[in-house]
Amino acid sequence: MDDQNESSASNVPKSSLTNPQDDADRIRLKRLAKLQAQQASGSSGSSTPSPPTPPPPKKAKTLPSPSRPQDRPPIFQSPRPVAKPSAPPKLDITIWEPETIVQVLRVTLKREQAERSNGQIIWLKEVASEVASQDPSQRLSSEIADQLVMSRLESGSAIQTSFEYLTGCWRRLRAAKSAFFRRGYNPEDLTRGMAVFEKLHGLIVSYAGLSLQDPSMFDQPPGKITGPKELLPPLLVSETLESSNVEPFLADLAARFDGDGLDDILGGVFKELMQLVAMDRQGLASTDGESSWRSALGAVEGLVAVKPIAAMATRLSVFAREWPQIAQTYFFEPEKRSQSDIDGSNTNLRATLHILQQSLFTIFNSAVRAGAPSREAVLDYLASALNLNLKRGGMQVDRTQVASDGYMINLQIVLLRLAEPFLDAKFTKIDKVDPLYLIHSPRLDTSDETRINATVEDVKALAGEAKATSSTAPAPNFITEVFYLTAAFNHYGLVRTLGFYNELERHLDDIDKYLERIESDRSYVGTPMEAQARAAVEKVKGDKARLNMEVFAYRVQILDPDLIFRMIGFTTFLMAWLIRLADPAKKYPTQQVTLPLPQEVSPAFKTLPEYFFEDIVEFYLFLVRHTPGSMDLAGKKELVEFILTFMSSTWYIKNPYLKAKLVQILFYGILPYGRDKMGVMGPILNSHPTALQHLIPILMSFYVEVEQTGAHSQFYDKFDARRNIAYILKAIWTNPDHREALNREVHVNMANFVRFANLLMNDCTYLLDESLSKLSEIHAIQIEMASDGWATRPQQERKDREKALQGAEQQATSYITLGKSMIDLLKTFTAEAKAPFTTPEIVDRLAAMLNYNLDALVGPKCLNLNVKNMDKYRFNPRQLLSDIITVYLNLSDQQEFVRAVAGEGRSYKKSLFERAGGIATKRALKSSTEVEQLMMFVTKVEETKLLIEAEDDLGEIPDDFLDPLMYTLMRDPVKLPSSKTTIDRSTIKAHLLSDSHDPFNRSPLKIEDVTPDTELRVKIEAWLVEQRSKGMVVDVPEVAMPMDVED
């Protein structure tokens, strides 16, 4: 029976009883038309030279079958058509079923039948004996088909592999089925016959897949190729791919094993084909038949014509969740292997990945270049793949309900390569990208996306405007389509995968902490719970080993230099595009953008999905943390310009965490790396003109802005951001250009610097206070634990105290580390810019903070800080004392500071400074000159203190003259516009540095809104004159209005 009829018969649904003749006729007509077209093209065009014709493909390789060698047909060769009977016969199932089984499986239970077949049919002796004990007639039926197939496979063959035998069965089954349909049986007989065919079909396909996956489970003839390579001959020869046999066989295989091991069965086939591509050294010039890349690629195209196999092809990856055997094989017990060994595994796996991804790109690129309809189909497919996996972007992802990491990244790499033509270094195609594409194109679903800085109403308004002009707008160009698809796949693909990887690392950290805690707490030893506790520990260790292998498998892909290079190219373009979109002049990158940006944010920019910005941040944050050397490839200049642009204009970005992460990139970028003490970004931060002009003001402004993020965790978030800022400022401080930028900022924007100085001082006050408090708590618990009575305390009480000690130790370490950063910053800035720290709203609190900590370090309570193993908490009291003395010395020539120290009555004592000077001399913390300078400062403080004490002897001060918050004599009274309260200017300015509301009625308030209370000020001055005339004031302080930092 012919191929067409055979093909159509095999595709009849299980529930269908219709004759497949119509489908067969359609296939036959289609082939005839194709053949005629080929003949016509071959005979025409005699007057015009035709291109050289490639050599004809080699003859299809055949796989052995049980027939004699000279009579063996190719494995997928169609049988000869069977003539259709003139009248439909009656189906005798008792005769037809055994005959069909013998015809398809080539087995029998009767010895004489096998002998008559001349070796074509195999006698299953053992099965025959077993069946004879129950049925003397030894009738074959589909009920024992599984036993028949298994017995035949176990018996082996000297010339035929198990897969060759099974594909022969599959081919004969299709022939038998086609013949069966042509007989025209009635519906009842058709149903009975189809039940037999379905039983045989299921067994044959199942065992064929298993034979490909693990050929060793059956006896195989020596010297024969087995496993995935057995599929290569029929796949690589073009005539076979055009037949109606290969695709139906693959479709049957895919239908049976999709979701049940298809990856394992055909993964090896893909690998073999990819190796053929890699081994073909002639490239595009190759014409070497079935061993060339052309044949291999054609075979891939044939495979991916079957949808489940196409989906499987894009899922191939190195991720352990999808391919656990890769992690087991290549990264088993990685901690016991050398780095060179692991590098070798990475190299091998990445080479295979590159081959796979190159093939996928070739297939997609061919479709894109085949014409507009196929290009649209590719774009629709990619968009559908993305829209179906939007749940990958959620906070909690059920990974069984979304596509795998490998699938998403493989498609992302295809898009990155499709984008390469417009990612040139000069950004010549940057204006080809339509900024309103997502507004007027329905291809990508962004309806639930958070926007960069827009509300739902903003998006609807812009969509309405776009809809009004949509009839005249041109269709999106291919560059725009690929750009937005790549950005979206980056978000749901690589960036989300990086998130999963970070979760793995955090899980490993938690396991390490758990194991460390269990090892230190051995209270379970010797108790009835010891065995259970040890079993739990071993289970956790097993989990750790498994997660370690997963981490190493992840790194193969996410740290692949080829992927990183392509991602840097695209991300660089994306950063430049975003800056140009925000730039009112639209001249970036050919011309630097003017900073800061305008206050009004363009609708096209603010309505973009937030992931356009977020993914840049996440990608570069990953690079600077895990592979900073990759940033030497390209993109550092654009990254710095991107950070400076939007950190100088933070109102463009609504999400405070994204802004904090920009600072985090700079922080990791200047950490020492290799031989570069300034890290991978230090040199450009110290040389880029925009950085030299704007970096210092930007960091100070964000130090102020991060005080209030709006999040419930803002109190702790601000310290993380400020620690990073402090480190960056310290790293760049040696550059005189940056210090000049600071001095320029002090003179140009004094108010902003005062706010920065106020918050810096507040942080120092809080962190040092908490640090010393926790150290005192640790000291007290350590004394308890060292006492004789500790062992006699109840076990639960001891556990509670030990837990309290652990908590205090963790907090102390954190506070001390952060406090040291803040004190370093305070020390640096008081040396360079003194004026802001001596303003009335700051200087008194600064003096109080310094005096208090000096008392804690050298006063009577300093013994409470004497904890065991200070290095464990990173506590260095000598260095802290040295830093505090430095701040005193930096401001010692400022009369306002001298007066503030002298007037601080809570902690100031001359003896503290004398003791501090002695320690500094003894421990060589300061030079003799610096110690002498400190003593001179104390002398000035003492003199000023006497004057202050005399000034304070004012007698009873009228209530109207007292500041309502501080209850001190007002020197510069002002009225608040909303509450109408009169308060001293220095008091309200200090309040507004931390809170922009009227303290009496919580109305918004700016310092510019207050008005001087001249009348009250005159009364205060007159009263002071009167008190002096009575001899109660030694010296009248100058009552002229103090310097207004806002002027």
ZINORMO-V823052 format. One record per pair of residues at least 4 apart in sequence whose ideal C-beta (glycine too) atoms are under 6 Angstrom apart, sorted by the first residue. I is the first residue (numbers start at 0). J is the second residue. Records with the same first field share a line. If there is no record, write none. Layout:
I: J  J
This chain:
0: 4  5  78  80  81  174  177  178
1: 80
2: 77  243
3: 23  26  27
4: 23  177
5: 77  173  177
6: 243  247
7: 19  22  23
8: 19  176  177  180
9: 173  247
11: 15  19
13: 197
16: 186  189
19: 23
39: 43
44: 49
53: 286
54: 286
56: 236  237  288
57: 288  289
59: 73  236  238  239
60: 232
61: 73
62: 74  163
63: 71  158  159  163
64: 71  167
65: 105  119  159
66: 70  71
72: 76
74: 166  233
75: 233  244  245
78: 174
81: 178
83: 181
84: 182
87: 183
90: 95  184  188
91: 95
92: 96  191
95: 99
96: 140  195
97: 138  139
99: 175
100: 104  139
101: 107
102: 175
103: 168  171  172  175  199
104: 147  168
105: 120
106: 121  123  147  151
107: 112  113  120  122
108: 127  130  137
110: 122
113: 120  122
116: 120
123: 127  150
126: 146  150
127: 137
130: 134  137
131: 137
134: 138
141: 195  198
143: 147
144: 198  199  202
145: 202
148: 202  206
152: 161  217
155: 218
157: 220
158: 220
159: 163  164
160: 219  223  225
161: 210  217
162: 210  229
165: 203  206  207
168: 203
169: 203
172: 199
176: 196
179: 192
184: 188  189
193: 197
196: 200
204: 251  255
208: 252  256  264
210: 214
211: 227  264
212: 263  264
214: 219  225  226
219: 225
224: 228
227: 267  268  271
228: 271
230: 234  268
231: 235  271
233: 239  245
234: 298
235: 289  294  298
236: 289
239: 245
240: 245  301
249: 305
250: 305
253: 257  305  307  308
256: 260  261  264
257: 261  307
260: 264
261: 311
262: 266  311
272: 295  298  299
273: 354  355
275: 295
276: 292  295
277: 354
279: 285  291  292
281: 285
285: 291  292
287: 291
289: 294
292: 296
299: 358
302: 308
303: 309  312
313: 406  409
314: 403  405  406
315: 355
316: 321  405
317: 325  348  552  555  556
318: 404  405
319: 323  326  549  552
321: 403  405
324: 328
325: 329  552
326: 330  548  549  552
327: 331
329: 344
330: 548  551  552
333: 547  551
336: 340  341
345: 349  555
348: 555
349: 559
352: 356
356: 412
359: 409  413
360: 364  413  416
363: 377  413
366: 373  377
367: 374  377
369: 373
378: 480
381: 484
382: 442  443
385: 487
386: 444
388: 401  402  491
390: 401
391: 396  401  491  495
392: 491
402: 406  407
404: 496
405: 409
407: 492
408: 492  493
411: 488  492  493
414: 484  485  488
415: 565  569
417: 481
418: 422  481  485  569
421: 428  478
422: 568  572
423: 427
426: 575  588
428: 478
429: 576
431: 478
432: 479  482
433: 475  479
434: 580  603
435: 439  465  603
436: 440  475  479  483
437: 445
438: 461  462  465
439: 465  469
440: 475
443: 487
445: 608
448: 608
449: 609
450: 606
451: 605  607  609  612
452: 600  605  653
453: 457  458  605  606
457: 606
458: 606
461: 602  606
468: 472
475: 479  480
481: 485
488: 492
489: 493  494  614
490: 494  610  614
491: 495
494: 614  617
497: 621
500: 553
503: 546  549  550
507: 546
510: 539  543
517: 536
523: 528  529  532
524: 529
528: 532
553: 557
554: 558
558: 626
563: 629
564: 632
566: 570
567: 632  633  634
570: 615  618
571: 634  637
574: 615  637  641
575: 588  637
578: 582  587  592  644
579: 587
580: 604
581: 596  604
582: 587  592
583: 597
586: 590
587: 592
592: 644
594: 647  693
595: 647  648
596: 648
600: 604  605  651
602: 606
607: 611
609: 613
610: 614
612: 657
613: 657
614: 618
616: 620  657  660
619: 664
620: 660  664
621: 625
622: 626  629  630
623: 627  664  667  668
624: 667
627: 672  679
630: 635  679
634: 638
635: 683
639: 683  687  690
642: 646  661
643: 647  689  693
645: 651  652
646: 661  697
647: 693  697
649: 658
652: 657  658
655: 708
659: 720
662: 720  723
663: 723
664: 668
665: 727
666: 723  726  727
668: 678  679  680
669: 677  678  680  681  730
670: 678
671: 676
672: 678  679
677: 681
680: 684
683: 687
684: 690  731
685: 734
689: 693
690: 694
691: 736
693: 697
695: 737  740  741
696: 744
698: 724
699: 755
701: 705
702: 721  724  755
703: 754  755  758
705: 717  720
706: 717
708: 713  716
712: 716
717: 721
718: 817
722: 817  820
725: 820  824
729: 823
731: 737
732: 827
738: 831
743: 747
744: 748
745: 752  832
749: 1044
750: 1044  1045
752: 835
753: 835  838  1044
754: 992
756: 835  836  841
757: 841  992
759: 825
760: 845
762: 766  821
763: 767  821  822  825
764: 848
766: 814  817  818  821
767: 818  852
769: 814
770: 814  815  818
771: 855
773: 807  810  811
774: 811  864  866
775: 863
776: 807
777: 807  866
778: 863  866
780: 800  804
781: 867
784: 789
792: 796  797
807: 811
811: 815  872
812: 872
814: 818
815: 872  873  874
816: 873
822: 882
825: 886
826: 882  885  886
828: 832
829: 836  886  889  890
830: 889
833: 890  893
836: 841  845
837: 842  893  895  896
838: 1044
839: 985  1041
840: 985  988  989
841: 845
842: 895  896  899
843: 899
846: 899  900  903
847: 903
849: 883
850: 903  906  907
851: 906
852: 883
853: 883  911
854: 858  906  911
856: 861  876  880
857: 861  911  914  915
858: 911
869: 874
877: 922  924
881: 924
888: 932
890: 896
891: 936
897: 939  940  943
898: 902  943
900: 940
901: 940  943  944  947
902: 947
903: 907
909: 937
912: 937
916: 930  933  934
918: 922
919: 924  925  930
920: 930
925: 929  930
949: 1033
952: 1031
953: 1026
954: 1031
956: 960  961  968
960: 968  969  1019
961: 966
962: 967  969  982  983  986
963: 982
964: 986
965: 986
969: 983
971: 984  1040
972: 981  1012  1015  1016
973: 984  1009  1011  1012
974: 981  1010  1012
975: 980  997  1009
976: 1008
977: 997  1000  1002
978: 997  999  1000
980: 999
981: 1012
982: 986  987
988: 1006
990: 994  998
991: 1006
996: 1001  1004
997: 1002  1004
1004: 1008
1006: 1045
1020: 1038
1023: 1035
1026: 1031  1032
1027: 1032  1035
